[in-house]
Amino acid sequence: MRIVLLKDVKRLGAMGEVRSVADGYARNYLIPRGLAVPATDAALQQVKAKAAAQRREASQEKEQAQTVSERLEGAELVFQAKAGETGRLYGSITNADIAERLTALAGEPVDKRKVELPEPIKDLGKTHVEVKLHGDVVVRVTVIVASEEEA
């Protein structure tokens, strides 16, 4: 039986692909679980339309990420924090703190998971942080942590 995959199926194929599978596999597993539909002309047209819509959406997301990256490029974020005599912070500056400042600076929400910070910042000084706004759009910002006494 020829089917069109509605979702990615391990060891079978990716969404939108047309595959030939055993009739029982299609009727008893793939179709009831919403993973595939029989490969009719209408189903093929629907999958093509859905794929085109996803490409348009991805393109718009990339354009939006590029405009946000232009606003954030070269930004310096200054944080005031309490620190000990050795320059070690009592708390830490996390990716959530950085994302909050970037959201205020960009005017659009920046997800904390997009801030690539291997571990929270726990020392005074400058740190360069990459923010992956989209698959191809990465912006680099500088985070400066100063002691509250220096303010």
VOSE-895022 format. One line per field, with one value per residue (C-alpha): residue number from 1; x, y, z. Coordinates in steps of 0.001 Angstrom, whole numbers, plus 500000, padded with zeros to 6 digits. Layout:
// residues N
resi <- NUM|...;
px <- X|...;
py <- Y|...;
pz <- Z|...;
// end
This chain:
// residues 151
resi <- 1|2|3|4|5|6|7|8|9|10|11|12|13|14|15|16|17|18|19|20|21|22|23|24|25|26|27|28|29|30|31|32|33|34|35|36|37|38|39|40|41|42|43|44|45|46|47|48|49|50|51|52|53|54|55|56|57|58|59|60|61|62|63|64|65|66|67|68|69|70|71|72|73|74|75|76|77|78|79|80|81|82|83|84|85|86|87|88|89|90|91|92|93|94|95|96|97|98|99|100|101|102|103|104|105|106|107|108|109|110|111|112|113|114|115|116|117|118|119|120|121|122|123|124|125|126|127|128|129|130|131|132|133|134|135|136|137|138|139|140|141|142|143|144|145|146|147|148|149|150|151;
px <- 500000|501272|501061|502007|503723|502163|504956|508522|508560|511759|513266|510546|510870|510257|507046|505640|507401|505492|506345|505159|504512|502693|498903|498621|501339|499519|495973|496791|499603|500381|496900|495164|497978|497787|501284|500183|497283|496708|498519|495626|495869|494073|496441|499498|498174|497454|500970|502520|500439|501427|505111|504901|503241|505983|508681|506996|506734|510390|511395|509411|510956|514438|513708|512374|515482|517706|515969|516319|519994|520593|519207|521298|524588|527444|525187|526755|524651|525791|524756|525353|525800|527096|530539|533069|536611|537931|535521|533273|529543|527284|524656|525040|523971|521983|520789|517320|518734|520482|517379|515300|517682|517835|514033|513924|516630|515181|511532|510699|510840|514136|513863|516328|517106|518552|521196|524177|525741|527531|527223|525978|528386|529767|532687|533079|534271|533400|531984|531067|527823|526293|522540|521208|518058|517493|519339|521507|521233|523637|524396|527244|526702|528990|527914|529690|529321|530326|530346|527591|530268|531723|528391;
py <- 500000|503466|505979|509590|510132|512845|512697|511440|507680|506027|503665|504537|508155|511837|513795|514287|511316|508726|505135|501651|499531|496313|496681|495452|497821|500755|499760|498536|500830|503905|505142|504616|506470|509421|508819|508329|508483|506530|508154|509693|512765|514844|513678|514486|517982|518562|517482|519757|522704|522000|521802|525108|526754|525449|526824|530253|530199|529205|532010|534558|533298|533670|537221|538124|536620|538672|541930|541080|540206|543619|545284|543120|542983|544225|544856|545131|544035|545357|543497|544752|541938|541402|539839|538687|540018|537490|538652|535639|536420|535448|534459|533992|535475|532853|532546|533572|536868|537518|536627|539031|541912|540977|540934|544464|545597|543934|544669|541062|537976|536091|532548|531674|528371|530323|531922|529583|529821|526608|527456|530462|533395|533426|535866|539584|540720|540429|537363|536927|535024|533705|533871|531467|533236|530849|527955|530308|533516|533811|537081|537677|539937|540995|540496|542702|541817|544575|544645|546662|548596|549868|551393;
pz <- 500000|499151|501996|502682|506022|508177|510771|510878|511447|512616|510005|507499|506445|507055|506978|503486|501916|499905|500832|499959|503026|503835|503887|507470|508710|507141|508218|511722|512838|510744|509796|513193|514990|512607|511261|507639|505200|501984|499046|497142|494923|497565|500308|498184|497452|501130|502138|499490|500708|504309|503371|501488|504494|506776|504442|504445|508225|508594|506241|508264|511509|510037|508849|512295|513921|511609|512534|516239|515718|514109|517242|519561|517645|519810|522825|526242|529189|532555|535691|539229|541737|545245|545263|547799|548162|545641|542927|543257|543133|546016|543457|539722|536406|534494|530917|532162|533482|530180|528161|530266|529492|525814|525639|527037|524627|521503|522190|521321|523526|523619|524951|527721|525976|523059|525278|525009|528420|529431|533128|535095|535435|538971|538673|538068|534650|530969|529295|525641|525160|521949|521446|518820|517619|514699|513080|510990|513023|515946|517701|520124|523136|525954|529558|532060|535721|538130|541895|543574|545485|542182|541145;
// end
